[in-house]
Each structure stands twice: as C-alpha cells, then as structure tokens.
Amino acid sequence: TTEIYTLSLHDALPIFMSQLNTIALRDALIKRVTDFALDDHFVCDENLTEALRCLWSGRPEIGGLGSDLWVEGAFPSTPAPETMQALVDRKLVHEGLAKQLDATGAFPLDLTPYQHQLDSIEAAASKDYPSGGCPGVVVTAGTGAGKTESFLIPMLNELWKEPGNPGGGISALILYPMNALVNDQVGRLDKWLAGQDRLSFFHFTSETPESAGLADNRNLPPATHARFRTRQQARGQEDENGKAIPSGQGPNPDILVTNYSMLEYMLCRPQDAVFFGQNLRVVVIDEAHIYSGNLAAEITFLLRRVLMRCGRRPESVLCIATSATIGGGVDELRPFAARLFSKPESLVRVIVGKPQ
C-alpha cells in the first residue's frame, strides 16, 4: 500500500496497488474547494452555507465548482525494434552516455525506445543533410508519449561526444514557454547526469538566487554534482560551496534551461555575457505548439539574436522542437519549424509519434 500526499489533500488521495479511485478523488477535491470557498467568503448563516454548498458541489451546469470527468484511452507509443545497446553498436549513441543512462536507471541498455525516439536520435545524428548542415528536428506526439527523451538523448549525445571549450559559453539551450512546465524535466536531467563530471546544467529563472548566501537564507537544497545552484556559480564567480573564485573564471554550465523572458534579460545584461559563445551547438524548444502569431515571431527573432551573440549560424546548430499533435500535421509543422529555427525546409525533419 502506497499513499501519496499532495498539499492538504493527503487524506483524500489513497492509492492502492497503483490504482486511483478517480471518482472519489474528484468528489474529495470538490469538497475541499467548496470548504475553502465558504471559509474565504466568511459565510456564517447556516441556511446560506448549506445552499452554497449544495450549489458549488453540484453539477457544473448549475454552477458547480468542478467539471465532469473526461475519460480518454492512453495507448503506448509504437516501440522501436532495437534496444539502447543496439544503438550504441550502430554508433548512434555514444557508449559513455549510454553507460551513464544505464547506471542511473534513466534508460537501461536493454530497454527498447519508442520508434519516434529512435527516429529523433537518427535524425539528429545523420550527416546526409544538404551542404552538411545541422537539422531542425520536430517531434510531435501525444501527452505522455516520451517526447522529452526525444530531445534529451540527442542533445546529451551531441554534447557527450565533444565537450565545450572553457570560456566558450553554454553548449546547449533548452527553452520553455513558462516555468510551470520545466520542473519535472529539470529533475529528470539532474537524475540523468548524477555521478558524472562530463556535463553540467543550470536552471535560470527569475527565482534563481544570486549567490549561495541568498540560497542558504531561502533554505534551498545544495548544488548537485551536475546542477549549478546560483547565478554567481553559473557565471564562474563562486564554487558549488559558495566560496568566491577571485579570478571569476570558474566553470560555466554546459546546458542552460530557461524561459524566453529570462533569455531576453540575459541577452541585455553584461554580467550574463559569459553564457554566450562559440560552444553553442544545440537549441531545444519544448512545447513549441504554444508559440503562435506574434509570440512565434518574437521567439524566432530571439533565437536569431542568441545565434548572432554566439557567433553561430542557424545551419551550424542542431535544433529540436517538441509539439503536441496539431491539426495541420506535417504540412504545417515543417514550414513552421523552418521559420522558427531560421533554417531552409530541406534541413527540417518532422517525426510523428504513433500509438501502438
């Protein structure tokens, strides 16, 4: 028997043998929200309280605070015919990276990836693109279909083969539309890179503390071996224990995880210039379908500014985007990705994840 405790709902979320009573959970959530609403409005009259409770806990069409349940079948993606070890044997995945993922349990050598994950790895590693350019890979699949692995493995594979030069800035940029979407991926990246000293990363948001002293005051966990804790550490001005580096030339992270708003600020601030340089080889945009209209244009120009700042051309950088399934399919995604990454359509590969 396992119990999951989430905020104040710990007594409403029992899970037995990994099975959740969704109907009971919905009822419990609505009861909690109704209780909160009554308390928040300081309702004292018993008759009014009972009337509001009946209304707010009722069906949505009469003013209830909870919607009906939406039930949808979630089918596994189509598996590839090869294991991770086979990809190593084919020189698609660096042996050192594969052993690291196997050691951390992130992706065992005998595990079979999904077909769209294999297609993404192959597309990123291929040298058959016009003029030897680096591709723009777009992976579209349903929720929970393993899109994160479709960009993490190719990205880490590219960096593992050839570490960046000291003082050359970050080697990879992972861009998210908002902070709420990134926490799970940051934890996953921390697990994947645990116990090795070849690659490091930094999650930079408006909430990232400037120094170790500020991080300590907020009781933030210490830096891990792979993850930088503070802005000063990522800029090379203090070590992982918060001790100042007089020269200000400590190591910078290989991978920067941030959102587009913070990236805009970083490009304007002199103290963040250390992040941008010739090392940049991979750009990842997760949840690319969120960008549309004016926002898509802004992101396109923002990425161009990053490449110009780093002295890199779009054709020389591997770009990967993930997207939920959209109505236009491949016919819409290819030109969209070409514009987003400032690449010709001949360098864009669209990969569609299909359920088994």
C-alpha positions as CSV (number, residue, x, y, z in Angstrom):
1,T,0.0,0.0,0.0
2,T,1.3,3.4,-1.0
3,E,0.0,6.8,0.0
4,I,0.7,10.0,-1.9
5,Y,0.5,13.3,0.0
6,T,-0.3,16.4,-2.1
7,L,-0.6,19.7,-0.2
8,S,-3.6,19.4,2.2
9,L,-5.2,16.5,0.2
10,H,-3.2,13.8,1.8
11,D,-6.2,12.1,3.4
12,A,-8.1,12.2,0.1
13,L,-5.5,10.5,-2.1
14,P,-5.1,6.9,-1.1
15,I,-3.6,4.8,-3.9
16,F,-3.7,1.0,-3.6
17,M,-1.6,-1.2,-5.9
18,S,-1.1,1.9,-8.2
19,Q,-4.8,2.2,-8.8
20,L,-6.6,5.5,-8.2
21,N,-10.3,5.9,-7.5
22,T,-10.7,8.9,-9.8
23,I,-14.4,9.4,-9.0
24,A,-13.7,9.5,-5.2
25,L,-10.8,11.8,-5.8
26,R,-12.9,14.2,-7.8
27,D,-15.6,14.3,-5.1
28,A,-12.9,14.9,-2.4
29,L,-11.3,17.7,-4.4
30,I,-14.7,19.5,-4.9
31,K,-15.5,19.1,-1.2
32,R,-12.1,20.7,-0.3
33,V,-12.6,23.6,-2.8
34,T,-16.2,24.2,-1.6
35,D,-15.0,24.3,2.0
36,F,-12.3,26.7,1.1
37,A,-14.7,29.0,-0.8
38,L,-17.1,29.1,2.2
39,D,-14.3,29.9,4.6
40,D,-12.8,32.5,2.2
41,H,-16.2,34.3,1.9
42,F,-16.8,34.2,5.7
43,V,-20.3,32.7,5.3
44,C,-21.9,32.4,8.8
45,D,-25.5,31.9,8.1
46,E,-26.3,28.1,8.3
47,N,-29.0,28.2,5.7
48,L,-26.9,30.2,3.2
49,T,-23.9,27.9,3.9
50,E,-26.0,24.8,3.1
51,A,-27.4,26.4,-0.1
52,L,-24.0,27.4,-1.3
53,R,-22.5,24.0,-0.5
54,C,-25.3,22.3,-2.5
55,L,-24.8,24.7,-5.4
56,W,-21.0,24.7,-5.5
57,S,-20.6,20.9,-5.1
58,G,-23.3,20.2,-7.7
59,R,-23.1,19.7,-11.4
60,P,-21.2,22.3,-13.5
61,E,-24.2,23.4,-15.5
62,I,-25.9,24.7,-12.3
63,G,-22.8,26.5,-11.0
64,G,-20.8,23.6,-9.5
65,L,-17.1,24.3,-8.9
66,G,-15.9,21.0,-10.5
67,S,-16.2,19.8,-14.1
68,D,-17.3,16.4,-15.2
69,L,-14.6,13.8,-15.6
70,W,-13.0,13.4,-19.1
71,V,-12.0,9.8,-19.9
72,E,-9.7,9.1,-22.7
73,G,-7.7,6.0,-23.7
74,A,-3.9,6.4,-23.3
75,F,-2.2,3.9,-25.6
76,P,1.5,3.3,-25.6
77,S,3.6,4.5,-28.4
78,T,5.0,2.2,-31.1
79,P,8.2,0.5,-29.9
80,A,11.4,0.5,-31.9
81,P,12.9,-2.8,-33.0
82,E,16.2,-2.1,-31.2
83,T,17.5,-1.7,-27.7
84,M,19.7,1.1,-26.5
85,Q,22.7,-1.3,-26.7
86,A,21.9,-1.8,-30.4
87,L,22.0,2.0,-30.9
88,V,25.4,2.0,-29.2
89,D,26.6,-0.7,-31.5
90,R,25.4,1.3,-34.5
91,K,27.3,4.3,-33.3
92,L,24.1,6.3,-33.0
93,V,24.6,6.8,-29.2
94,H,27.9,7.4,-27.5
95,E,28.9,4.5,-25.4
96,G,29.8,6.7,-22.5
97,L,26.4,8.4,-22.4
98,A,24.6,5.0,-22.8
99,K,26.5,3.6,-19.8
100,Q,25.7,6.8,-17.8
101,L,22.0,6.4,-18.5
102,D,22.1,2.7,-17.7
103,A,23.9,3.4,-14.4
104,T,21.3,5.9,-13.3
105,G,18.5,3.8,-14.4
106,A,17.2,6.5,-16.7
107,F,17.5,4.4,-19.8
108,P,18.9,0.8,-19.3
109,L,20.9,-0.7,-22.1
110,D,18.3,-3.4,-22.6
111,L,15.4,-1.0,-22.8
112,T,13.7,-0.5,-26.2
113,P,13.0,3.1,-27.1
114,Y,9.8,4.2,-28.8
115,Q,10.0,4.5,-32.6
116,H,9.7,8.3,-32.6
117,Q,12.6,8.5,-30.0
118,L,14.8,6.3,-32.3
119,D,13.8,8.4,-35.3
120,S,14.8,11.6,-33.4
121,I,18.2,10.1,-32.5
122,E,18.8,9.0,-36.1
123,A,17.7,12.4,-37.5
124,A,20.0,14.3,-35.1
125,A,23.0,12.1,-35.8
126,S,22.6,11.9,-39.6
127,K,25.1,13.7,-41.8
128,D,23.0,13.4,-45.0
129,Y,21.6,16.9,-44.9
130,P,22.2,19.5,-47.7
131,S,25.6,21.2,-47.5
132,G,26.4,19.3,-44.3
133,G,24.0,21.4,-42.3
134,C,22.6,20.5,-38.9
135,P,18.9,19.6,-39.0
136,G,15.9,21.1,-37.3
137,V,14.0,18.1,-35.8
138,V,10.4,18.4,-34.8
139,V,8.9,15.6,-32.7
140,T,5.1,15.6,-32.4
141,A,3.3,13.0,-30.2
142,G,0.5,12.8,-27.7
143,T,0.8,13.6,-24.0
144,G,3.0,11.2,-22.1
145,A,4.4,9.6,-25.3
146,G,8.1,10.2,-24.4
147,K,8.8,13.5,-26.2
148,T,11.3,14.6,-23.5
149,E,13.6,11.6,-24.3
150,S,13.3,12.5,-27.9
151,F,15.3,15.7,-27.3
152,L,17.3,14.9,-24.2
153,I,19.1,11.9,-25.7
154,P,20.1,13.5,-29.0
155,M,21.1,16.7,-27.1
156,L,23.2,14.9,-24.5
157,N,24.7,12.6,-27.2
158,E,25.9,15.6,-29.2
159,L,27.5,17.2,-26.1
160,W,29.0,14.0,-24.8
161,K,30.9,13.4,-28.0
162,E,32.7,16.7,-27.7
163,P,32.7,18.8,-24.5
164,G,32.7,22.6,-24.9
165,N,35.8,24.7,-24.6
166,P,36.4,26.7,-21.3
167,G,35.2,30.2,-21.6
168,G,33.1,29.4,-24.7
169,G,29.7,29.7,-23.1
170,I,26.9,27.2,-22.9
171,S,26.8,24.3,-25.4
172,A,23.0,23.8,-25.3
173,L,20.0,25.9,-24.7
174,I,16.6,24.4,-23.6
175,L,13.8,26.9,-23.9
176,Y,10.5,26.6,-22.2
177,P,7.4,28.9,-22.5
178,M,6.9,29.1,-18.8
179,N,8.4,27.9,-15.5
180,A,5.5,25.6,-14.6
181,L,6.4,23.2,-17.5
182,V,10.0,22.7,-16.7
183,N,10.3,21.4,-13.1
184,D,9.8,17.8,-14.0
185,Q,12.3,18.0,-16.8
186,V,14.9,19.7,-14.6
187,G,14.6,16.9,-12.0
188,R,14.9,14.3,-14.8
189,L,18.1,16.0,-16.1
190,D,19.6,16.1,-12.6
191,K,18.9,12.3,-12.3
192,W,20.3,11.5,-15.7
193,L,23.6,13.4,-15.1
194,A,24.1,12.2,-11.5
195,G,27.5,10.8,-10.6
196,Q,29.4,12.1,-13.7
197,D,31.6,15.1,-14.3
198,R,31.4,15.5,-18.1
199,L,28.3,17.6,-18.4
200,S,26.5,20.2,-16.2
201,F,23.4,22.3,-16.4
202,F,21.8,25.4,-14.9
203,H,18.1,26.2,-14.4
204,F,17.9,30.0,-14.7
205,T,14.6,31.8,-13.8
206,S,13.6,35.0,-12.0
207,E,13.6,32.9,-8.8
208,T,17.2,31.7,-9.1
209,P,19.2,33.1,-6.2
210,E,22.1,35.4,-7.0
211,S,24.5,33.9,-4.5
212,A,25.0,31.0,-2.1
213,G,24.2,33.3,0.9
214,L,20.8,34.1,-0.6
215,A,20.2,30.5,-1.4
216,D,21.0,29.5,2.2
217,N,18.7,32.1,3.5
218,R,15.9,30.6,1.5
219,N,16.8,27.1,2.6
220,L,17.3,25.9,-0.9
221,P,19.0,22.5,-1.4
222,P,22.7,22.4,-2.1
223,A,24.0,22.2,-5.6
224,T,24.3,18.7,-7.0
225,H,27.3,17.4,-8.9
226,A,25.7,18.2,-12.2
227,R,23.4,21.2,-11.4
228,F,24.6,24.7,-10.7
229,R,22.8,26.3,-7.7
230,T,23.2,30.1,-8.1
231,R,23.7,32.7,-10.7
232,Q,27.2,33.5,-9.3
233,Q,28.2,29.9,-9.6
234,A,27.0,29.6,-13.2
235,R,28.9,32.8,-14.0
236,G,32.1,31.3,-12.6
237,Q,32.3,33.6,-9.7
238,E,31.8,31.1,-6.8
239,D,32.2,27.4,-6.4
240,E,29.5,24.9,-5.6
241,N,30.0,25.6,-1.9
242,G,29.6,29.3,-2.3
243,K,33.3,30.2,-1.9
244,A,34.3,33.1,-4.1
245,I,36.6,32.5,-7.1
246,P,38.8,35.5,-7.2
247,S,39.5,35.3,-10.9
248,G,35.9,35.0,-11.7
249,Q,36.8,32.3,-14.3
250,G,35.2,29.2,-12.8
251,P,33.4,26.7,-15.0
252,N,30.2,27.6,-16.7
253,P,27.3,25.2,-17.2
254,D,27.1,23.2,-20.5
255,I,23.3,23.3,-20.6
256,L,21.1,26.3,-19.8
257,V,17.5,25.7,-19.0
258,T,15.3,28.8,-19.0
259,N,12.3,30.6,-20.4
260,Y,12.1,33.1,-23.2
261,S,11.5,36.1,-20.9
262,M,14.6,35.3,-18.8
263,L,16.6,34.7,-22.0
264,E,15.7,38.2,-23.2
265,Y,17.0,39.7,-20.0
266,M,20.2,37.7,-20.2
267,L,21.0,39.0,-23.6
268,C,20.8,42.6,-22.2
269,R,22.9,42.1,-19.1
270,P,26.7,42.4,-19.3
271,Q,27.1,40.0,-16.3
272,D,25.4,37.2,-18.3
273,A,27.7,37.6,-21.3
274,V,29.6,34.5,-20.1
275,F,26.8,32.3,-21.2
276,F,27.0,33.1,-24.9
277,G,29.9,31.9,-27.1
278,Q,31.1,29.6,-29.8
279,N,30.3,26.5,-27.8
280,L,26.6,26.6,-28.7
281,R,25.7,23.5,-30.7
282,V,22.1,22.6,-29.7
283,V,18.9,24.5,-29.2
284,V,15.8,22.8,-27.9
285,I,12.3,24.3,-27.8
286,D,9.8,22.3,-25.8
287,E,6.0,22.7,-26.2
288,A,6.6,24.6,-29.5
289,H,2.9,24.5,-30.3
290,I,2.3,27.1,-27.6
291,Y,4.1,29.7,-29.8
292,S,1.8,31.2,-32.4
293,G,1.2,34.5,-34.1
294,N,3.2,37.4,-32.7
295,L,4.8,35.2,-30.0
296,A,6.2,32.8,-32.6
297,A,7.8,35.8,-34.4
298,E,9.3,37.1,-31.2
299,I,10.8,33.7,-30.4
300,T,12.2,33.5,-33.9
301,F,14.0,36.8,-33.6
302,L,15.1,36.0,-30.0
303,L,16.8,32.8,-31.3
304,R,18.5,34.7,-34.1
305,R,19.8,37.2,-31.5
306,V,21.2,34.3,-29.5
307,L,22.9,32.8,-32.5
308,M,24.4,36.2,-33.5
309,R,25.6,36.8,-30.0
310,C,27.3,33.3,-30.0
311,G,28.8,33.8,-33.5
312,R,26.9,30.9,-34.8
313,R,24.8,30.4,-38.0
314,P,21.4,28.5,-37.9
315,E,22.8,25.8,-40.2
316,S,25.6,25.0,-37.8
317,V,23.3,24.3,-34.8
318,L,21.2,21.3,-34.1
319,C,17.7,22.5,-33.3
320,I,15.0,20.2,-31.8
321,A,11.4,21.1,-31.0
322,T,8.6,19.1,-29.5
323,S,5.0,19.7,-30.2
324,A,1.6,18.3,-29.3
325,T,-0.3,17.0,-32.3
326,I,-1.8,19.8,-34.3
327,G,-4.5,19.8,-36.9
328,G,-2.3,20.6,-40.0
329,G,0.2,17.8,-39.3
330,V,3.5,17.6,-41.2
331,D,2.3,20.1,-43.8
332,E,2.1,22.8,-41.2
333,L,4.9,21.8,-38.9
334,R,7.7,21.7,-41.5
335,P,7.4,25.4,-42.6
336,F,6.6,26.5,-39.0
337,A,9.8,24.9,-37.8
338,A,11.8,26.2,-40.7
339,R,10.8,29.8,-39.8
340,L,11.2,29.2,-36.1
341,F,14.7,27.9,-36.5
342,S,15.7,30.2,-39.5
343,K,16.6,27.1,-41.5
344,P,15.6,26.0,-45.0
345,E,12.9,23.4,-45.1
346,S,15.3,21.0,-46.6
347,L,17.0,20.8,-43.2
348,V,13.8,20.2,-41.3
349,R,12.7,16.7,-40.3
350,V,9.2,16.1,-38.8
351,I,8.8,13.0,-36.7
352,V,5.3,11.8,-35.8
353,G,4.9,9.5,-32.8
354,K,2.2,6.9,-33.3
355,P,0.3,4.8,-30.8
356,Q,0.8,1.1,-30.9
